[in-house]
Amino acid sequence: MTNEYLIAGFGGQGLLFAGKFLVNKGMMEGKEVSWLPSYGPEMRGGTANCSVIISDDPVGSPIVSKPNVLMVMNLPSLDKYENDVKAGGKIFVDSSLIERKVQRTDVEAFYVPATQMASDAGLTGLANMILAGKILKELGEFEDEEAVAASLKKVVSVKHPEMYEKNLTALKMGRDY
């Protein structure tokens, strides 16, 4: 099994962190993984994305050109990457920030008002993890909550341990949406 993810939006939305979390979860499960960040020179507020590959087999290249999972947090990213998703793939849209619907009919689209949910719950800035939780649920990878929590613990900064519980709450919100 191989999942190729493309996570895209504006810099500062936590896209790279969400990718690190997914990769770390894959590593802890004994999978072969790759994480490749890409961002414009302006970073925060500019375009950003990361390619993530989690596979049972060795990863030959970190480049994801045809993802089977696309997570988008702004309209330019949906416009740019929607047609790259493999037929039968899944597209996760932050519907708080993107009003239009996915135009393709050969993919499954999930609309999660992640930014609004995060704001309403006092978790501003954690829409990325709400979407990550929804992705894990839809891929059938959230059954073992302890493994998800352990993976998260590895990527939350030691400087900000208070963010662990907030991120875990956001993941669970996405799972339960």
C-alpha positions as CSV (number, residue, x, y, z in Angstrom):
1,M,0.0,0.0,0.0
2,T,1.2,3.5,-0.9
3,N,-0.5,6.8,-0.1
4,E,0.9,9.9,-1.8
5,Y,-0.3,13.2,-0.1
6,L,-0.1,16.7,-1.3
7,I,-0.8,19.3,1.4
8,A,-1.2,22.8,0.1
9,G,-2.2,26.3,1.1
10,F,-0.6,29.5,2.4
11,G,2.5,29.6,4.5
12,G,1.7,29.9,8.2
13,Q,-1.3,27.5,8.0
14,G,0.7,24.6,9.5
15,L,0.9,22.6,6.3
16,L,4.4,21.4,6.9
17,F,3.6,20.4,10.5
18,A,0.6,18.4,9.3
19,G,2.9,16.6,6.8
20,K,5.5,15.9,9.5
21,F,2.8,14.5,11.7
22,L,1.6,12.1,9.0
23,V,5.1,11.1,8.1
24,N,6.0,10.5,11.8
25,K,2.9,8.3,12.2
26,G,3.9,6.3,9.2
27,M,7.5,5.9,10.5
28,M,6.2,4.7,13.9
29,E,4.1,2.1,12.1
30,G,7.3,0.8,10.3
31,K,6.4,2.2,6.9
32,E,8.8,3.8,4.4
33,V,8.2,7.5,4.3
34,S,9.2,10.7,2.5
35,W,8.4,14.4,3.4
36,L,9.3,17.1,1.0
37,P,8.4,20.8,1.9
38,S,8.1,23.5,-0.7
39,Y,7.4,27.1,-0.1
40,G,7.8,30.5,-1.7
41,P,10.4,33.0,-0.5
42,E,7.8,35.0,1.5
43,M,6.8,31.9,3.5
44,R,4.1,33.1,6.0
45,G,1.3,34.3,3.7
46,G,3.0,33.0,0.5
47,T,2.2,29.7,-1.1
48,A,3.4,26.5,0.6
49,N,2.9,22.8,0.1
50,C,4.5,19.5,1.1
51,S,4.6,16.1,-0.5
52,V,4.2,13.1,1.8
53,I,4.6,9.5,0.8
54,I,3.8,6.6,3.2
55,S,4.4,3.2,1.7
56,D,5.0,-0.5,2.5
57,D,7.7,-0.4,-0.2
58,P,10.8,1.8,-0.4
59,V,10.1,5.3,-1.7
60,G,12.1,5.9,-4.9
61,S,11.4,9.6,-5.3
62,P,10.0,12.2,-2.8
63,I,8.2,14.0,-5.6
64,V,4.4,13.6,-5.6
65,S,3.0,14.6,-9.0
66,K,-0.2,12.5,-8.8
67,P,-1.4,12.4,-5.2
68,N,-4.2,10.1,-4.1
69,V,-4.8,12.4,-1.2
70,L,-5.0,16.2,-1.6
71,M,-5.5,18.5,1.4
72,V,-6.1,22.2,0.4
73,M,-6.4,25.2,2.6
74,N,-6.8,27.9,0.0
75,L,-8.5,28.4,-3.4
76,P,-5.3,28.8,-5.4
77,S,-4.2,25.4,-4.2
78,L,-7.5,23.7,-5.2
79,D,-7.3,25.4,-8.6
80,K,-3.7,24.3,-9.1
81,Y,-3.8,20.7,-7.8
82,E,-7.4,19.4,-8.3
83,N,-6.7,17.9,-11.7
84,D,-3.5,16.3,-10.5
85,V,-5.2,13.9,-8.1
86,K,-5.4,10.3,-9.2
87,A,-8.9,9.0,-10.3
88,G,-10.4,7.5,-7.2
89,G,-8.4,9.8,-4.9
90,K,-9.7,11.9,-2.0
91,I,-9.7,15.7,-1.8
92,F,-10.0,17.4,1.6
93,V,-11.1,21.0,1.4
94,D,-11.1,23.7,4.2
95,S,-14.6,24.9,3.3
96,S,-14.2,27.9,5.7
97,L,-11.7,29.3,3.2
98,I,-12.7,27.8,-0.1
99,E,-16.3,28.4,-1.3
100,R,-16.2,26.4,-4.6
101,K,-16.8,22.7,-4.8
102,V,-14.4,20.2,-6.4
103,Q,-15.4,19.9,-10.1
104,R,-14.2,16.4,-10.7
105,T,-16.6,13.5,-10.4
106,D,-13.9,10.7,-10.3
107,V,-12.6,11.7,-6.9
108,E,-14.2,11.8,-3.4
109,A,-14.4,15.3,-1.9
110,F,-14.7,16.1,1.8
111,Y,-15.6,19.6,2.8
112,V,-14.6,20.5,6.4
113,P,-15.0,24.0,7.8
114,A,-11.7,23.5,9.6
115,T,-10.7,27.1,10.1
116,Q,-14.2,28.0,11.5
117,M,-14.2,24.9,13.7
118,A,-10.7,25.7,15.1
119,S,-11.8,29.3,15.8
120,D,-15.0,28.3,17.5
121,A,-13.1,25.8,19.7
122,G,-10.4,28.3,20.7
123,L,-7.9,26.4,18.6
124,T,-7.0,29.2,16.2
125,G,-4.3,28.0,13.9
126,L,-5.1,24.3,14.2
127,A,-7.3,23.9,11.1
128,N,-4.5,21.9,9.6
129,M,-4.8,19.2,12.3
130,I,-8.6,19.1,12.0
131,L,-8.1,18.3,8.4
132,A,-5.4,15.8,9.2
133,G,-7.8,14.1,11.6
134,K,-10.4,13.8,8.9
135,I,-7.9,12.4,6.5
136,L,-6.8,9.7,9.0
137,K,-10.5,8.8,9.6
138,E,-11.4,8.5,5.9
139,L,-8.3,6.4,5.2
140,G,-9.1,4.1,8.1
141,E,-6.0,5.1,10.1
142,F,-7.5,6.6,13.2
143,E,-8.6,3.3,14.9
144,D,-5.6,3.2,17.3
145,E,-6.0,6.5,19.1
146,E,-2.9,5.8,21.3
147,A,-0.7,5.4,18.2
148,V,-2.0,8.7,16.8
149,A,-1.3,10.4,20.2
150,A,2.2,8.9,20.4
151,S,3.0,10.1,16.8
152,L,1.7,13.6,17.7
153,K,3.8,13.7,20.9
154,K,7.0,13.1,18.8
155,V,6.3,16.2,16.5
156,V,5.0,18.8,19.0
157,S,7.9,21.1,20.0
158,V,9.5,20.5,23.4
159,K,9.3,24.3,23.7
160,H,5.5,24.2,23.5
161,P,4.3,21.1,25.3
162,E,0.9,22.9,25.9
163,M,0.3,22.5,22.1
164,Y,0.1,18.7,22.4
165,E,-3.4,18.6,23.9
166,K,-4.6,21.3,21.6
167,N,-3.4,19.4,18.5
168,L,-4.8,16.2,19.8
169,T,-8.2,17.9,20.4
170,A,-8.0,19.2,16.8
171,L,-7.3,15.8,15.4
172,K,-10.2,14.3,17.2
173,M,-12.5,17.1,16.0
174,G,-11.5,16.2,12.4
175,R,-12.1,12.5,13.0
176,D,-15.5,13.2,14.5
177,Y,-16.7,15.6,11.8
